[in-house]
Every structure is written in structure tokens, then in C-alpha cells.
Amino acid sequence: MIDLCETPFEERTREQVERWYHHQFPLLKAYDELTREHNTHTGSIHEPMTGGLDTLAVTELALTRIGKPPRDAADVSMAEAYVRGLHAEMAEQYPDEPRKLADAITGVEISLAGCVLRAEDFEAMSPVEREDHVDLLVSEMGGDPVEYLREALMHALPAIYRQITAQDQARRRQFSVVG
């Protein structure tokens, strides 16, 4: 097992840190395994996930899996807080990975609605509903808005340039002399 102290911070990966923490903390390993077993969305991303377990249920199962079944709800609650703290600590043990705009949107939409909106459904919204939806996404995404804007422009610029060209051609046609 590799020691995290031997690996420079800049060279650490999420997988490496997770392996080390799972080796050190059996409850965390059981929790993450059970989360993957019970809360992995196997259907279409546009259909709500059904049958998942909340964090307390996963924690209770994880305690049982490692041979320490909870005596009461307080045991489960304290263990869940412990796991949450370990997850936060793990996230600080490797350099931030750039978060993709699509990943951020997917995460927010799934946490709010259990699925991701289809393009057609977004386009069918009224302009006010679209603005409200975008405002909600932006407020919930977190991360660096400048990086998200950069990525959005990388995808949208071709359409924006086509619109600029079309507007320029229409303006030039308007002022051209017909002879």
C-alpha cells in the first residue's frame, strides 16, 4: 500500500487517495461500496432513479458489513457524520480536478429532480421558465463560473459566430443597392 505522505500532493490522484483511505478506514470503504451497489443509476439519465438508499440507510448497512451493527439511531447518525468528514478530508488530499460544465449540471439536476432534463423539454419552456431554470442551476453549481463560461463558449461559439455572420449578411443586404 502506497503511503500518501510519500507521494507529492500535485501527483496524487483521486483513485490513489481513495485506495489509501479505504485501506485505513473500513467503515468508509463499506459505505462507498454500498453506495455504488445501491445508488448507481443504471437507466437513462433522463428517467428518475428509483430505489436508492439515503445516507443513513447506507451507513447502517456499512456498520453491519464491518461487524459493528448499530445499537440505535445515534450510532448511525454519528457514523454518518464521521464518513462525511472523511469524504471532506479525502477531497483535500489531491489537487482539484477541473469540473466539467456537463458534470456540474448533471449533478445539480439529479440532486434536485432525480434526473436530467431533455433538450426538448428545456426548449419547450417559456422564456421566463428557462431563465429561472438557468438561474437555479448557476446558483447550485458552485465551482469557478469563469471556467464554466469558458467551456460553454467553447461549445456555443460556432452557433454564436453563425448568428453574427447571418446578422451581418442581413444588414449588408438591407443597405445594398438594387440596380
PAMARGU-327197 format. One line per 3 residues: number of its first residue (from 0); their letters; for each residue x, y, z of C-alpha. Coordinates in pm, whole numbers, plus 50000, padded with zeros to 5 digits. Example, Ala and Ser with C-alpha at 12.3 -4.5 7.8 and 13.67 -1.06 7.14 Angstrom:
0	AS	51230:49550:50780 | 51367:49894:50714
***
This chain:
0	MID	50000:50000:50000 | 50142:50335:49894 | 50175:50596:50169
3	LCE	50019:50929:50073 | 50299:51112:50252 | 50544:50965:50002
6	TPF	50352:51097:49703 | 50379:51471:49629 | 50042:51644:49656
9	EER	50044:51753:49290 | 50091:51393:49173 | 49812:51235:49379
12	TRE	49501:51109:49207 | 49150:51062:49340 | 49184:50684:49298
15	QVE	49512:50672:49488 | 49370:50873:49779 | 49053:50664:49785
18	RWY	49252:50340:49795 | 49463:50468:50086 | 49161:50593:50283
21	HHQ	48970:50269:50218 | 49266:50072:50350 | 49281:50288:50665
24	FPL	48906:50320:50733 | 48694:50004:50679 | 48368:50190:50752
27	LKA	48443:50437:50471 | 48522:50152:50231 | 48199:49968:50319
30	YDE	47999:50292:50287 | 48141:50370:49941 | 48091:50012:49821
33	LTR	47729:50007:49942 | 47662:50347:49787 | 47784:50214:49450
36	EHN	47578:49894:49494 | 47252:50066:49585 | 47270:50414:49435
39	THT	47411:50365:49088 | 47177:50492:48817 | 47162:50219:48551
42	GSI	46876:50356:48340 | 46855:50660:48116 | 46984:50976:48277
45	HEP	46655:51137:48174 | 46447:50896:48384 | 46433:50936:48762
48	MTG	46639:50691:48964 | 46427:50464:49179 | 46512:50251:49479
51	GLD	46822:50430:49606 | 46916:50448:49974 | 46971:50763:50174
54	TLA	47298:50823:50359 | 47167:50698:50693 | 47045:50368:50545
57	VTE	47380:50318:50368 | 47564:50398:50693 | 47357:50146:50887
60	LAL	47435:49877:50629 | 47805:49973:50630 | 47826:49941:51009
63	TRI	47671:49596:50986 | 47903:49497:50700 | 48214:49573:50907
66	GKP	48077:49377:51204 | 47964:49670:51418 | 47584:49675:51388
69	PRD	47438:49998:51529 | 47262:49989:51864 | 47039:50286:51787
72	AAD	46981:50586:51559 | 47253:50784:51739 | 47517:50527:51637
75	VSM	47407:50561:51275 | 47397:50941:51289 | 47746:50967:51440
78	AEA	47890:50717:51192 | 47732:50907:50902 | 47891:51232:51025
81	YVR	48225:51050:51057 | 48203:50923:50697 | 48102:51269:50573
84	GLH	48410:51413:50748 | 48637:51150:50591 | 48496:51230:50246
87	AEM	48570:51600:50303 | 48922:51519:50423 | 48983:51293:50123
90	AEQ	48880:51569:49883 | 49159:51787:50025 | 49429:51523:49969
93	YPD	49467:51565:49593 | 49465:51863:49356 | 49126:51986:49244
96	EPR	49015:51824:48924 | 48868:52064:48673 | 48493:52023:48688
99	KLA	48321:51996:48353 | 48010:52201:48288 | 47809:51893:48189
102	DAI	47913:51713:48509 | 47811:52012:48721 | 47472:52040:48550
105	TGV	47415:51665:48578 | 47498:51669:48949 | 47264:51958:49024
108	EIS	46975:51825:48817 | 46997:51475:48963 | 47016:51610:49319
111	LAG	46714:51836:49259 | 46493:51624:49033 | 46645:51275:49025
114	CVL	46710:51300:48650 | 46845:51536:48383 | 46616:51748:48169
117	RAE	46598:51670:47796 | 46692:51946:47550 | 46341:51935:47402
120	DFE	46185:51991:47745 | 46410:52290:47808 | 46329:52437:47467
123	AMS	45956:52389:47536 | 45976:52609:47848 | 45865:52969:47834
126	PVE	46147:53226:47830 | 46079:53309:48196 | 46089:52939:48294
129	RED	46418:52898:48105 | 46573:53195:48286 | 46452:53062:48623
132	HVD	46591:52716:48542 | 46931:52855:48440 | 46943:53081:48748
135	LLV	46875:52779:48970 | 47148:52574:48801 | 47403:52853:48831
138	SEM	47321:52914:49198 | 47354:52543:49282 | 47660:52451:49072
141	GGD	47938:52602:49277 | 48285:52591:49129 | 48453:52858:48919
144	PVE	48199:53043:48700 | 48477:53166:48471 | 48582:52807:48390
147	YLR	48219:52712:48321 | 48176:53015:48095 | 48495:52924:47907
150	EAL	48370:52570:47846 | 48022:52692:47749 | 48175:52930:47494
153	MHA	48388:52650:47350 | 48066:52464:47271 | 47848:52762:47181
156	LPA	48086:52982:46981 | 48021:52815:46645 | 47647:52885:46680
159	IYR	47719:53239:46802 | 47952:53305:46506 | 47690:53173:46263
162	QIT	47436:53412:46416 | 47680:53708:46390 | 47751:53622:46025
165	AQD	47380:53593:45944 | 47308:53929:46111 | 47594:54092:45919
168	QAR	47473:53948:45587 | 47117:54067:45659 | 47245:54416:45745
171	RRQ	47457:54431:45426 | 47162:54312:45213 | 46949:54587:45366
174	FSV	47194:54855:45255 | 47294:54707:44921 | 47190:54899:44612
177	VG	46948:54715:44392 | 47003:54826:44033
***
